[in-house]
Amino acid sequence: MGFDLGIFKDRQLEADYIEWLVEEQSINIQSHFAKLWEYYSNRMYEAGVAGGSEKKLNESGRCYLQAQEYGLPTRITGLAHSASTGIFGSRAVKDIQRKEVVIENDIAWRINAAVDFLFGKPISFVSKSPDSQKRSEIESILKAVFAANGGIGFFQDMAVLGSVYGFVDCLIRPGDEIYSMLDTGYSMLDTGYSMLEKRESRNKNQESRIEDVLQSAQTIGLELIEAPRALPVLEENDYKKIRYYIQHFHQKKNTLSRKNSFLTKILRQSRQSGDSRETVAITEIISSVGWQRYENKQLVAEGKFPWGFLPVVHIQNVAQPYYYEGISDVEPLIPLQDELNTRLSDRASRITFQSFKMYLGKGIEGFEDRPVSPGRMWYTDNPDASIEEFGGDALTPSEDLHIAEIREAMDKTSGVTPLVAGVLKNRLGNLTSAVALRLTLMGMLSKTERKRFSYGEGLKKICRMVLNILDNANIYKTSEADRKIDIIFPSPLPENTMEKLKEAQIKKELGVPTEQVLRELGYE
């Protein structure tokens, strides 16, 4: 069966176009973004899994491959890779022996360090509602929603996906309880009493009412969509607007595939086959008016949205003009990572062949029968006798300089220096420690500020959508003014407590609300 798009009531949305996105475009997208994730994670594969690698791995004595070997030249790995299939498309090349392969993943620690700078400490949501009571309630609701979806882990996952792929999308999924309220029109605030009775009972039931709201809010799911799944349909005249959001992926079921043959079972016993679980192709189509879910192109569920907006928030890692995708932190580092791994592997191969010192004895009788060892002595009457040493690892300053320059280039490209990871190579200088540290980390701090703005705006949109959904479901009523949110990011640098207290005192004297000052200090 094909796609039945009648629920969307849009003649411009054609089933043939959705078919093309799912069948052809998704393959290209998955191939591109899969390489970015492989370079970040640098997964390890067993011998025999990656094409013709088993024969070559036996030469080096190692029983595994690493994902970043995809970028090494054939003269080192002895394997030729396919551009379309990645590391799994490797084939052994004749007459080329596998050399010493050294992989130093200089990408992952930079991405993780940048994530720690952005979301290493808990962030705070500050409501800008004109009603003080509502401000406190809204902050509690938002805190409950994010806590139910992983808390700080949710923000860190968001930052990792955004850094690797260049963008991350968040899909807001209301729970079944909220959907039932939308269908029935039930309101948690509508008790059937008169306005006077409502006013009198409001204070008594305030706590229990908020508890019910928090319980309902915790059923809202915030699903992070990784880039290989995303197939957005954008406005033709405005790339910033999403008309339809489609995600396509393969989901593994908790059942075994019934298509297993006798040969498949034999291969499974020899650990040469993949996962034998049943796999289903999932396609979800989401718009501002409704949604559909297909399994193997068969419609299994659909529904309508009453709130009138697309419940998807798009966040660019670093803004890229005229593109839906943002700028990935991984992609510009890949050529430098390949060059670093190549030079490290060349150096390891050279050391392997030159690490043993050899000796040439001239004019010494029985030299070949008495090997060189500590305390060994030879004697001879030949005044021209000598022992010459050759071999060993010679000093190669040009090689070391080239590797150091590659690392420095990665520092400049990523904006993440080894100092961020706690590796101190040089003194900070004669300035005060705080000033010197900020100057040293200037590139990292400025890049973090850019990301704070893009991720902060995305989180504000998520908060507004959550409050809008609760308002439409009559669970917690809010106005546009109530849905305005500020997000406070704590400083990633170590701070002097006394300086923070003095700064807080000055802010309080200037009229900054006490609640905000305490929140910035970490007291809630």
N, C-alpha and C positions, 0 to 999 in steps of 0.2 A: 504494500500500500504506500501511496505517496503522502505528501503533506496536505492536510485539510486546513486551510487558513481562514475559514469563514468567520471565526470568532472575532477576528481583528477588523473585519469590514473595511478593508483597504485594497482597492483595485491595483494600486501601484506595487503592492507586495505580491510577487509572483512565486509560485511553488518551484518553477525551474531555477530561479535565482537562488533560493534556499538550497536546492539540490546541488547546485554548483558550489556553493559555499561549503557544504558538508563533505562532498565527494572529492573536490579538487583543491579548493583554497585551503581547507583545514590541513591537508597533507603538507603543503609548502610552509604554512605557519608553524606546524608542529616540528618540522625538520629544522627550521631556523632557530626557534626558541629552545629546542632540546639541546643544541650545541652549547648555548649560553649556560644552561643549567649544568651540563656535564663539565664544563670548564670550571664552574664554581665548586661543585661537589667533588669532582675528580674521583668518581666511583671506581671500585676495584672489581675486575671481572675475572672469573676463573678461566683456566686454560680450556680451550675447546668451545667456549661460548662465542668468542669474537672471531668468526670466520676461520682462516687458516693459520691461526696464531699458535696452535698447540705444538707444531713442529719446531717453530722458531723459539718458543719458550723453553723447550728442552735443552737448547744450546746454552742458555744462560742459567739454568737451574732453578728458575722461578716459575711458579705455577699460576701466575696471575698477570693481568694487564691493568693499566690505569687509563682513565678516560682521556687524559691530556696527551697520551701517546699519539692521538689522532693528528696532532700538529707537528710531530717529529719527522724528519726526512727518512726516506726508505733506507739510506745507507746506515742508519743507526738501528732501526727496528727490524729491518728485513721484511717489512710488511708494507703493502700498498693499500691505501684506504680509498673507499668510494665516497665521493662528495655527497651522494644522496643517502647512503645508509650509515655513514659515520664509522665508528669503531667496529661495528658488527659486520661491515662490508670488507674487512681486511682480507687480503690473500697473500700467501707466502711468495716471495720473490726468489728465484733460483740464483745460486752463486753469490748471494749476499748473506754473510753471517751476522746474526744479531749481536750488537755491541752492548756495552754497559749502558743501561737506560736509567737516568736520574730525573725524577720529577719532583720539583719543589713548588708546591701550590702557593704562589704568591698572590693569588686572587682572593681566595676564601678568607684569609685573615684580614685583608683590607676591607672586604664587604662586611664582615662581622664587626670590625672595629667601628666602621661608619654607622652600623645599626646601633651599637652600644652608645655612640655619641648622640644619636637621635632619640632612641627609646630605651636607654639604659636605666633611666629612673622613671618612676610613675609620673604621668602627666595629670593635670587637673582640669576639670570642666567647670567653667564659671558661667552661670546663667545671668543674662542681662535683662531679665523680666522686671518690669516696674513694680511688681508685687513682691515684697520681701518674703512672704510665706511661700509663694510659688517658686521663688528662686531656690530656696532650700529643697523643695520637693522635686523640682526638675533636675537639680544636680544629683539627688538620690536616685532618681529614675535612670538617668544616663549612666551613673556609676554601676547600677544593678545590671543594665543591659550589657555593658562591656565586660563586667565581671563574669556574667553567665556565658560569654563567648570567649573566655580565656584570659581576660585581664591584660596584663602587660605582655603576655605571650602573643595575644592577638596583634598588638601593635608591632611587635618584633617580627612576626611572620609577615605582616603587611610590608614592613620596610625591606625584608630580605627579598620577597617577590618583586617589589618595585625596583630594588637595586639591580637584581639579576636581569629581569626582563625589560626594564625601562618604564613599566607602568604596572598598576594593580587595580583590579575592579572589585568592588564590594557589592554583593547582592543582599538586599534586606528581605528576609523571609519571615512574615508574621506566623505565629504558631496557630494550631488548630483552634484554640480557645478564642483567639482574636478574630479568626475567620467566622466562627460561629456567631460572635457578637455582631459582626458586620452584616451577616445574613438575617439575623432576627431583630436587629435594631435595639437590642438590650443595652441599657446604660447602667454602669456602676454608680453613677451619680444620681440617677432617677429613682428615688425610693417611693414615689407616689404620695409624699406628704405635701402640705401647703408650703409656701415660701417662708412663713413665720416658723413653722415646725422645722423646716430645713435649717433655718438659721440657728435655732435653739439646739438642734441635735448635731450641728456641724462640728462643734468642738469636742463633743463626746465621741463621735464616730470618726474623728480625724485620723487617729492612729490606725484603726482597723481599716479605714478606707485606703490609706496610703499603702498599707501592707498588701491589700488586694491589688492595687495598681502595680506595685513592685513585682508581685508574683506573676501578673499578666505580662509585664514588660520583659521579664526574664525568659519568656517563651519566644521572643523575637530573635531570630537567627541572623547573624552577620556572616555571610559566606564569602570568603576571599576566592576570587576566580583567577587561577593562574593563566598566563598569557597563551599557552598552547591550546587552551579550550575556547578562548574568546573569538567570536566572529561578529563584531558589531556591524550593524547596518546604519551608516551615517547619513545625515542630510546631504543631498547632492550639492547644495550651495553653501553649506556651513559644516565643516569637518568637526566642529566642537559639539554639535548636537547629535545625540543618538536617537534614531527613530525606533529601531528594534535591536534588542540584545539577544544574540544567539550564542549558546555554548554547546560544544559538541565534544564528547569524550567517551572512552570505553570504560565501563564499570565491571569489576569482577564480582561475581556472585559467590555465595557460599555453597555452591553445588558444583559437581564435576561435570565436565562436558561429556555429552553422550556420543560424541563423534570420535572417541578414542578408538583406535584400531589396535590390532595385536602388535604391529610394529611400534606404535606410540608407547605401549606399555613396556616394551623391551628397551627403548631409548630412555624412558623415564628411570628404569632400574640402573642404567649406566650413567645417569645424571647428565645426559646430553640434550634433553628436551626442556622446554620452558614450562611455565605454569599451566597445569591442565584444568584449571577452574573454568567454568563457563563465563564468557564475556559478552556483555550486552552493549550495543552502541546507543548512548543516550544523547538526545538532542532536545534542548529546551529553547523555546522561542518566547521572549518576554517583551511586552510593550507597555504603554501607559494605560491601556484599557483591559488587558488580560494576558494570560500566559498559557502555554501548551507544553506538554512533555511527551516525547516519543521514545519508544524503545524498539530498536531495529526498524525504525520508520513506521511503527504502529502507534497511533495515538492512544495513550494510556490514562492521561489526565489533562484537564484544562479548567480554567476558571477566569473570573473577571475581577478587575481591580476597581474599587469605588473611589479611590483617592485622586485619580486623574494625573498621576505622574509615574514615570519609569523608576522603579525602586532599585536603581543601579547607580553607584557613585564611581566615577572614573578618576584615578589619581595618577598623574605623571610623576615619575621619580625626579627628573629635571626637565623643565619645559623644553619642548622642541617645536618651533613654529611650523604650522601647516601639516603636522602629522598627529595622528591619533596616539601613536606610541611616543613615549618620552625617551630620554637618553639613558641607555643602560650604563651602569658602572662597570660591567664585565666586558662588553664588546670592544671598547678601545684598548683593553689590556691584553686581549688574546694574542695579537702579533708579538708583543713584548714577552708574554709568557712562553710562547713557542720558541723565541730566540733564547730566552734564559734556559729553558730545558735543553735546547740543542747544545749550548755551550757547556752546560754542566755535564751532559752526557759525553761530549767530546773530551772534557777534562778527565772524567772518570775512566774512559777508555785509555787515554794516554797514561794515566797513573797506573792502571792495571798492567800495561806492558812495560813500564819503566820503573816500577816500584822496587824491583830486585836489583841490587848492586852486583856487578861481576868483576872479577880480578884477572889480570893477565900477568903471569909471572915469567920473567926473562932471566935465563942464566942460573936458575935455582933447580938443583936436582931433586926429584921426588916431590915437586910442588903439587903435581896432580893427585898424589896419594895422601897429602896432608891438607885437608880443606881449611879455609880461613875460619878461625874461631877465636874467641877471647883468650888471651894468654899464649897463643900459638907463636912459636919462634922458628925461624929458618936461619941456616948459616951457609955460607958459600965463600970460596976463594976468588970468585969472579968479580973484579971491581966494576964491571959493567952490568951486574945483575940489578934488577928492579922489579917492583910490583906496581902495576898501574890499575887504578880503579876507574871503571866506566859504568854507565847506566845509572839507574836511580832517578828519582823525580827531580828534574832540574827546575830552577826558578824561572817562571814565565810571567814577568810583570805585565806584558801586553794582554795576556789572557785574563789575569785578575782584574786589570783595569777595565777591560771590555765588559766583564760580568758586573763590576761595580757600576758602570755607566748604564747598563740595562736596568739595574735595580733603581738607580736614581731617576731614570726615565719613567719607570712605573710609579715612583713617588710623585712625580710631577703630574702624570696623567690622572692618577686616582685622587690626588690631594691627600692621601693617607701616608704618613711617614712612619718608620719604625718606632718613633717616639710615642706615637699613639698607643702602640701595643706594649709600652713600658720598656723599650730597648733604648738605653741611653748610650750614645756613642761619643758625644762631645759635651763639654760643659755648656750650661745655659748662658753663661756670661756674667758680667758684673751687675746687671740690672737686678731689681727685686725679682724674686722667684715667680710671682704671679704675672708680672709684666713680661718677663722673659719667656714664660711658658705660652702666653697668648701670642707673642710675636712668632715663636717657633711653630705654633699650630695655626697660624693665620689662615692658610689655605683650607685646612680641615674645618675650622670654625665658620668661615664664610660659606663653604659648601653646605655645612649643616644648617645654617640660617636659611639658605635657599630651599632646602628640603623641608624645613619646619613650616615654611609658608605653604608649599604645595600639599604636604600631608595634613597640615593644620586645616586648610580650606576643605580638603576632602572629609576630614573628621567632622567639621561643622555641618557639612551637607548631610552626613549620616545622622547626626543628632537631629537636624531639622526634619528629616524623613521619618525617623522613629517617633518624634513627638507628633508629627502630622498623622501618622497611622493610628496612634493612640487616640488622637482627637477624632478621627473619622469613625473609630470603633466606639466612641463615647466612653472610653475608659478613663481618659484624663484630658479635659478640655484645655486648649491653649490657643492663643492668638499669634499672629505673625510676630508681634513684639516679644512675646514670651519665648519664641523659638530661637532668638538670637543668643549665640553662645560664643564665649571666648575660651581659648585653650592656652594654658600656661605650661611651657616647657621648662623644666629645671635646667640649670647650668650643668653641662657635662664635666666641667673642670672641678677639681677639688677646691673648696672655698674655705676661707677663714670665717669661723663662726662669729667672732666679734665684729668683723666687718659687715656680715649679713645683718646682725642685730642693729648696728648703727644705721645701716641703710633702711631697715624696716622702721626705725624710730623717725627718721627724716620723712619717710613716706607718710607715716601716720600724722606727723605735724603738718604736712602739705594737704591733708584732707582725704587721703586714700582710705577707703573703708577698712575697718579693722579685720573683717572676715577675709578680705583679699590679702591683707598683709600676713595674717596667720597662715593662710593657705600657701603663700609663696615661701614661707619658712618651713612648711611641711607639717603644720599643725591643722588638723581638720576636725 
